[in-house]
Amino acid sequence: MSDELFSEATITSWTIPRVNGDPLILDAAVGQVITIVGANGTGKSALATHLAATAPRDKIHRVLAQRKIWFANSGPNISASHREELTGTIGYWNSSSDSRFMDHADAQRTDIALFDLLGKIAAEDHRIAELSQTERRSPEEIDEIIGTRLFDVLNSVLEKAGLVIQVKTTDRQTFNAFHRELGIEYPIAQMSDGERSALLLAAEILVAPDNCIILLDEPERHLHRSISAGLVEALIDARAGCSFVVLTHDLDLALGLSTRPGMVLAALGVEWSENAPSRWDVKELTPDANLTEAARRAILGGRRRILFIEGTASSLDYALYRLLFPEWTLSASGNCEWVIRSVEGIRNTKNHHWVYAAGIVDGDGRSEQEREALKSKDVHPIKVSEVESLYYMPAVLEAVATKIAELEGVNVENRVSEAKAAGITALAANRGLHRIAKKLATDEVWRNLVTAVPSEITDSMITFHLPSPYAEIKAKLEEFYTDNNYEELVRLASIRDSAFRDKVTTALGASSKEQYQGIALRVIAQTPQLIADLRHEVADLIIDHIDH
């Protein structure tokens, strides 16, 4: 887009100074969306102000992030003459350098939105009356000339956003809300914060001039996540004759907008000169079919280092890894296969060369050969069978026991010894070592079987010769059990498949494994040495990459 000549649909073009010295050209074109994604502090609002200040003032319609969402009345508290006086002033305030953190029109902006909405509805009604009474047009002709009524557009947008309200005018030149499910009508001043915010955002965008650039700075602010993306996308559809620039850190919204014509940019940082932004670290994100949704979402997060992990954002994996790797963007990607695919997708895409991706997966009793094969892809198996085992490593066990002892006044050493003994006994009970060895062996054989399947199959029969690792795994487990080697048993065994956690936490004095794990997280967060130890249990190579 940046190298093309202006088309008839191009409204304006910007030159963005970048930290790498290579300026970025942005063309705002009708029907297209420029989406700028980034975390707080990466210069999004400063960039929005730069765009507003360097575009033709009559072509920019800015909706500020810090917009006010409440109003004292259900109609505009402003006169026509006052509205006219504010026209030029609002444009100046919207492009002023301090508009990134201050709204000079805070007292008037909601009144202006309601006034303009009411005025546009009145003008539409007047035009319909003129067509009907003066020009004697038929209803079909009027519908064709007028198109969809503004009120219908507004209420359709609210419905697409998942809201159950419709907006109506009253004979007092005010607005009421009608709740479709409850069947009640009330002044819009009594709507919830989210409903008011949605109405005001919709009003500001629907009354914007045709063929203008609508600049939305954090439209998701004051909106519930369940409605923000749907509302913004419905408004973009409703104003197809405009160009949109959306600055956001809502990844759901950004993912939706990334499929539309336009550009997606990641804001990574900003440089300042004499208290003013001077250059931005901003990268264009190009579509790539090889990227998983988890990878796309993580890249949109705007961080340079992305760590893909198994599980979900509510899992124990995520909570612990967030403590161990705060300098990384974490992306919970489901199972091991999706972690590998996400990392490979970014590594194999030159367009995202500025992103470093790595993955962490459970150890699952993998052989050294398996571990090395995964590491070559920047996917690192942890040194224990599963991430939950890290919570029960001796150093963590002792730290939690010390914390509990502070409250109960018991001997820490005795509690830890009892907890380890209880854990070892629980793992071996009811032929537990056999079950653990069988599971680990089965998992390893399945992984080896998948690896052994040829990429092309033409023979009528395929034979696989895979040795069973069961005997070797069982012998290791029995050796660790005989030696009372708690640490190595925790490393190798799948502790979820036994009463291990309940027995250990009870012996330690915790009321449940959930309470124990909660205490463990707090203790780890407060203990730099524990964080360092656990990081090395997880992935040395990732740490080496950061340090060098």
N, C-alpha and C positions, 0 to 999 in steps of 0.2 A: 504494500500500500504506500509506503513512504517514498518510493521512487517513481510513482505514477504522476502524470500531469493532473491538474485539477479537472475533475469531471463536472458536468452541469449540476450534479447532486452535492458537490462539496460546498460546505458552508464557509469553513475557514480552515487554516492550517497552522499548526504550532511547531516551533522548534524548541525542543527540550534539551538544555545543556546537561550532559551526563559526566559522571566522574571519570569515565575512561577516555574522555576527550572526543568521543564520537557522538555528535548530537542526534537525537531521535526526532524524526518528523512524524507528527500526528495529523492526519486529515480527518476532520469531522464531516461525515457525509450523511445525507438523509437516509433513514432506514437502517443505520448502522449503530453499533454500541461499542464504545471504548470502555473496557472494564479494567480498573486498576485495583489490584489486590495487595494488601500488605498488613503487617502487624502494626500495633500502636507504636508511634515513634519513628516510623520509616519515611515520613515526609508526605503522606497522602494529602493531608489538608493543606500543607504548604504548596503542593503541586496543584491542587484545586484552585487555590488563590492565584497562582501563576497563570493558569489557564483562563480564569475569569478576567484577569487584568490585561491579558494580551490578545483577547478576542474582541471583535467589534461589539460595543456595549449593547447595541440594539439587536444583536444576534445571540446573546447569552442569557439564559434564564437559570439562575442558581438557586438551589435548595440547600441551605446550610445544615451541617450536622447538628449544631447546637440550637436548632429551631425550638420555639416554645410550642407546647402541645395543649395548653389549657386556654380557655376563654371564659370571661365572666358572663357573657350573654350568648344567646343562640342565634344571633344575627350580627352583622357588621356594625361595630361601634365607630363609624367613620363616615364623614360626609363626602360627596362627590368632589367638592373643591379640594378638600384635604387629600383625597386619593390622587388627584391630578398633581398637586404640589409634590407629593412623595415620589412620583414616577422617576424623575432624574436622580433624586437623592438615593433611592433604593439601589439603582444601578451603580452609583458611586460606592456606596457602602459594601455592596456585594463583591466589588473588585479591590477594595482597600486591603492593605497588607495585614491588618489585624483581624480580617474577617475569618481567618482560619481558627481563631479561638474566641471571637466576640461577635455578637449580632447587634449592631447599632439600631436595627429596626425591630428589636425584640418586642417592643410595646405595640407596634403597629402591624407586624407581619400576619398574625392570624386574622385581624380585621380586614387586611387587604385581600387575603385569600377568600374569605367569605364574601366580601364586597364584589370581587371580580367574578366569583362563581355566580352570585345572584345577578350581576349585571349581564353576564353572558346568557344566562337562562332567560332573562327579560328580553334581551335583544333577539333571541331565537323565537320567543313567543310573539314578539312584534312582527318579525319577518313572516311567521306563519299566518298571522292575522292579515297582513298586507297581501300575501299571495292568495288567501282565501277570499277576502272581502273586496279588495281593490282589483286584483288581476283575475279573479274568478277561476282560479286553478282548481282542478279536481284533487281529491285526497291523494290519489296515486301520484299525481304530478308533484304535489307538495312533499310527499315522502321522498321522491327521487331527488328533489332540489335540496331539501334540508338534510337528508340522510338520517342516521340514527340520532335521536334526541340526546342532548347532553346529560339529562337526568338518567336516561336509560344506560348510557355509557358509564356514568358514575356508579350506579347501583350494580351494573354487571361487573365492574372492576372489584367492588367490595365483595361481591359474591364469589368471584374467582379466587379471592384471597382467603376464602373460608369464613368470612364474617356473615352473621345471620341478621344484619340490619339493612334497611333501606332508608334513604334520606328523602325527605319531602320538604316543600316550602309551605309556609302558612300565609294567611292573609295579612299578617303583621310584618311581612318581609323578614321572617326568621326561618330557621330550619328545625324540623323535627326528625327524630329517628323512629322507625317502625321495626320492632323486633319480630321477625317472621315466625319464630318458634313459640314465643310467649303471646303473640298477638296484641302487644301493648305499644303505645306511642308516647314519646316523651321528648322534651327539648334536647338538642344535641349537647348542650352544656352539661347534661347529666350522663352522657356516655362514659364508658370506661376509658382509661388512659390510652389503651391500645386502639380502641375504636376511634377516639378523637385524633390520634396520631395518623391513623390510616386515612381518615376523612380529609385532614388538612394536607397530607402528602398528595392525595389524589386531586384535591382541589387545585393545589399549586401547579401540578403538572397539566391538568386538563384545561386550565385557562391560559397556559403559556402560548405565545404567538406561534403561528405556523412557520415552518422552515427555520426554526431556531435550534440552538444547542441547549439541551436541558442538562445541566450539571448537577448531579446528585451526589452529595458528600455524605457518606454513611447513612443511606436511607433506612437501614435496619434499626437505627437507634430509636428507642421508645416503642419498637414493634416486637411482638413475640416471634420467635424463630419460625413458628409454624405458619405464619402469614406473611412474613417480610418478602420472601422470594416470590411467592405467588402474586402478591400485590404489585411489586415492581415490574415483573414480567407482564402482567395484565396492562399496566399503564404504558409500558413500551409498545405493546401491541395497539393500544388505543391511540397513541400519538406516532403512527408510522411515518408521518410527514416531517418528523423532527429527527435530529441526531442526539444521541445520549452519550454522556460520559458518566460512568458510575464508579465511585471510589468506595471500597468496602473492605471489611475483614470478615464478612459472612461468607464462608466457603460454599455453603449450599446455594446461595444467590450467585456467586461467581461461577460455579459449575454450570448452572442453568444458562447464564449469559454467555459462557464460552462457546456454546453451540450456535450462537447467532452471528450474522455477518458483522465484521468489525475486527477489533484487536483485543487481546488480553495481555496486560502488563503486570509484572510483579515489581512492587516497590520494595527495595531492600534497604534503602538508607538515603540520607540527604546531607550535603555539606553546607555549612553556613559561613557567610562572610559579613562581618560587621552587623551581626544580629539579623541577617536576612538570608533566606535560602538562595544558594547560588548554583549548585549542581546536584543532580539526583543519580542514585544508583538504581536504575530501572531496566528491566529486561523484558523483551517480548516473549510470550509463551505461545508457541505454535501448536496447532492440533497434531496429535500423533496417535494413530490407531493402536500402536503397540503398548500404550500405557494403560495400566489398570486404573479403575476409578480411584483406588487408594493412592496411587502414584500421582494422578492428576490433582487430587485434593491436597496432597502434601506439597506439591510444587506451588499450587495456588497460595499456600500459606506463606510463601515469600522467604523462607529460610534457606540458607545455602547447604545445610547438612540435614539430611532426612534419614531417620532411622525407622525402618519397617519392622514391626514385631507381630507375633501371633496374638490371637485373642481379640478382645474388644476394648474400647476406651474405658469401660467400667471394670475391667478385669484386674487381677492382682499383678499381671505382667506390667500393665500400663502404669499403675500406681508406683511400683518399684522402679521401673526404668525411668520414669519422670524424675525421680530423685537422683538416680545414678548418672543420667545424661541430660542435664538441664540445658546444655548448649545445642542440643539437637531438636529438630521438629520430630515428634513421635507420630507414627501412623500405624494404628492397629488394623491389621490387614487380614484377619481371619486365620487360615491355616498356613502351614509351612510352604505349600505350593504357591500360594498367593504372595507370600513374602518374597520368594525367589523371583516370581514373575515381575513384581513391582520393582525390585532392584535392577533386574536385567533390562526392563523397559527404559529406565532412566539412563543406565550405563550405555545402552546401545543407541541413544538418541543424541546426536551432536547438537541439536537445537537447545539442549538443556545442559550444555557443558559446564555451566557455572554452578550446577547442583551436584553435590556429592551424596550418593545414596549408599546405604549399607543396611543389612538386615540381621536380626537376631532370632534364632529359633531354639526350641528345646533340644537338649542333648539326646534324649530318648535312647541312650545306650549305643550311640553310633560308633562304628569302628573308626580307627584313625584315618583310614583311607576315605571313608565317607566325610569325615570332618574336614580333611584337607581339600576335597573336591568342592565342598560348599564354600570354604574360605577363599578359594580361588575366584569365586563369584562375588566376594564381599558379603557373603551370608555366613554368620558366625554362630555355630552351635555353642550353647553355654556348657560349662564344665560339669553341670549336674543334669540329671535326667529331665527335670522340669523346673520351671522358674519358681514354683512354690517351694521347692526344696531349699532355695536360698534363704527363705525366712527361718529355716531350721538349722542352718549352719552353726557350728559351735560358738563362733564369736557373737552371732546375733542372739543365740540362746542365752548366753551369759549376760549380754547387755539387757535383755528383757528381764531376766531373773533378778538382776541388780535393781532395775526400776521397781519391780514388784516387791522386792525385799525392803525397799525404802518405806513402803507403806505398811508392810506387815511385820517387819523386824525379824525376819527369818534368816538362816544361814544360806548364803548364795551358793556356796560350793556344794552343799548337800542337795539343794534343790536341783541344781544342774545335773549332778550325778544321778539323782533319782529320775529326772526327766529323760536322760540319755538311756538309762536302763529300761525304762518303760517303752521308749521308742524302739529299741532293739528287739525287745520281747514281742511287741505288736507286729513288727515286720515278719518275724519268723512263725508267729502263731498260725495254726491250722494250715500247715504246709505253705506258708506265705512265701518262703524263698523259692519254692517250686513255681508258684503262680507268677512271681515277679520275673523269674528267669524265662518262663514260657512267653510272657507278654513281650519282653525285650527282644527275645529271639524271633518271635513272630513278626514284630515290627521291622526288625533288620532284614529278614528274608523278603518281606513285601517290598521294602525299598530297593533291595538288590534285584528283585524280580522286575520291577518297573524299569530300572536302569538297563537290565539285560535285554529287554524287548528291542528288536532291531527296528530301525527307522522305516525299512521297507520289508514287507513280507510277501514272498512269492512261493515258498515251499508249502507242500501239503501238510507237513507236520514240523513243529518246532520243539526241540528238546532243551530243557534247562537243567544244568547241573549246579546246584547251589548247596554248599555245605551248611550244616546246621550249627549255629553258634550257641545252642542251648547249653551243652555240657560245659563249655568254657565259662559262660555267664554264671551258671549255677555254682561252679567251683569257686569263682570269685566271691559270690555272695556268702557261701558257706565259710570261706576263709575269713571274711570280714566279721561274720557273726561269731565265729569261734574266738577271734581275737578281741571281741567287744569293740570293734572299730566303728564307732558311731558315725564319724565323719564320712568315711568311704561308703558306708551303707546308704547314707543320705544322698551322696553323690550319684550312686548307681541305681538305687531303687526308685520305683514309682510310688511315692508315699501316699498318693490319693487312693490307691487300691487297697488300703488297709486301715486299721484303726490307729495308725501311727500318730496323726495330728491330735486326735482327741486324747490319747494316752499321754503324750508329751505335755500338752498344754495343761491338762489336769494335774499332773505331777509337779508342774512348775508353779501352780497356784492361780492360773488364769481360769476365768469362768467358762470360756469357750475358745475355740480356735480363732473365731472372728475377733474376739477381744485381744488375743495374743498377737494376731497379725496387725491389728490396729496399733498396739503398743510398739511392735517391731518397726513399723513405718515411722512412727514419731522418733524413736530412738535412733534409727538410721539417719533421719534428716538432721539430727542434732550432733552426729558423731562423724567428723570428716574421715577418720581412720576406717570406720566401717564402710563408708561410701567407697573409699579407695580399694579396700579388700574385695568388696562385692563387684566393683567394676572389673577387676582382674579375673574374678570368677566367671564373668559374663563374656567379655571379648577383649583380649589384650590388643589385637590388631587395630580395633577401632580407637583405642586409647593412644596407640602409637601414632595413628594418623593425625589425631588432634594435636598431640604434643609436638609433632614434627612438621 
